[in-house]
Amino acid sequence: MTEVDYGVVRHNGAWSIIGKGLHFGAYKSRSSAERAARRLAGQSSGLPVRLHVQDESGELKPPERLS
């Protein structure tokens, strides 16, 4: 089954949402970007979604399954 992966990463001094063929946003805080990514995941037409979030030190935390 198809699965959607989104990531919240720090890029050029701001937090962005990334995915396959997707890179958008310039959020001031990681939490704002993460909330936006969760809203986006809620609109994924019932597909399973995993969210990968970079921590403040630059490491990616293990993915969280959202749906």
C-alpha positions as CSV (number, residue, x, y, z in Angstrom):
1,M,0.0,0.0,0.0
2,T,1.2,3.5,-0.7
3,E,2.4,5.5,2.2
4,V,3.0,9.2,2.5
5,D,6.1,10.6,4.4
6,Y,6.4,14.2,5.5
7,G,9.3,15.7,7.4
8,V,9.8,18.8,9.4
9,V,13.3,20.1,9.0
10,R,15.4,23.2,9.6
11,H,16.4,24.8,6.3
12,N,18.1,28.2,5.8
13,G,17.3,29.3,9.4
14,A,13.6,28.3,9.3
15,W,11.5,25.2,9.7
16,S,10.0,23.7,6.5
17,I,7.8,20.7,5.6
18,I,9.2,18.3,3.1
19,G,8.0,15.2,1.3
20,K,8.4,13.5,-2.1
21,G,8.3,16.4,-4.5
22,L,7.3,18.8,-1.7
23,H,9.2,21.6,0.1
24,F,7.3,24.5,1.5
25,G,7.0,26.8,4.4
26,A,9.3,29.0,6.4
27,Y,8.0,28.6,10.0
28,K,9.7,30.4,12.9
29,S,9.3,27.5,15.2
30,R,9.5,23.7,14.8
31,S,6.2,23.4,16.7
32,S,4.4,25.6,14.2
33,A,5.8,23.6,11.3
34,E,4.9,20.3,13.0
35,R,1.3,21.5,13.6
36,A,1.0,22.5,9.9
37,A,2.4,19.1,8.8
38,R,-0.2,17.3,11.0
39,R,-3.0,19.3,9.4
40,L,-1.6,18.4,6.0
41,A,-1.5,14.7,7.0
42,G,-5.1,14.9,8.0
43,Q,-6.0,15.8,4.4
44,S,-4.1,12.8,2.8
45,S,-7.2,11.1,1.5
46,G,-7.0,8.2,3.9
47,L,-3.4,7.2,3.0
48,P,-1.1,6.1,5.8
49,V,1.1,9.0,6.8
50,R,4.4,9.0,8.7
51,L,5.9,12.2,10.1
52,H,9.6,12.6,10.6
53,V,10.7,15.5,12.7
54,Q,14.2,16.9,13.0
55,D,15.2,17.9,16.6
56,E,17.0,21.0,17.6
57,S,20.4,19.3,17.2
58,G,19.7,18.3,13.6
59,E,18.9,14.6,14.2
60,L,15.7,13.0,12.8
61,K,13.6,11.4,15.4
62,P,12.0,8.0,14.6
63,P,8.9,8.5,12.4
64,E,5.5,8.8,14.0
65,R,2.6,7.1,12.2
66,L,-0.3,9.6,12.0
67,S,-2.9,7.6,10.1
